[in-house]
């Protein structure tokens, strides 16, 4: 039986996992990735387990999980004793954050629509400095302030 173990250089691992080499070094530095074996010349050697772990980390980051959350998710992904409810709770927290951000983005969308509509109705084609969008974006005047 001939078992072939794939060995990756840092560049090959980065390409395979769609991350940069500085990202790999950073993940090693903060303990998300284990320190790799090195050749006698000091070159890092990675294997399929490193690729799987790095791909998992990248996917977590793609979903917007923070480093601390990724660390917990990594631990949960290999634990037979911990309940998957922990994983669900982390995902639920992220979902709540995404929904909050979506709400903020929808409010921003409506404000920008209002800017564009008001400009089209009031001043489109006039001098740029007179655009109502600038007036709409200006901070509200403070009560009691004087305009001299």
Secondary structure, DSSP 8 states (H G I E B T S, - for coil): -------B-HHHHHHHHT--HHHHHHHHHTTSS---EE-TT--EEB-HHHHHHHHHHHHHHHTT--HHHHHHHHHHHT-SSS-THHHHHHHHHHHHHHHHHHHHHHHHHHHHHHHHHHHHHHTTTS-GGG-HHHHHHS----TT----
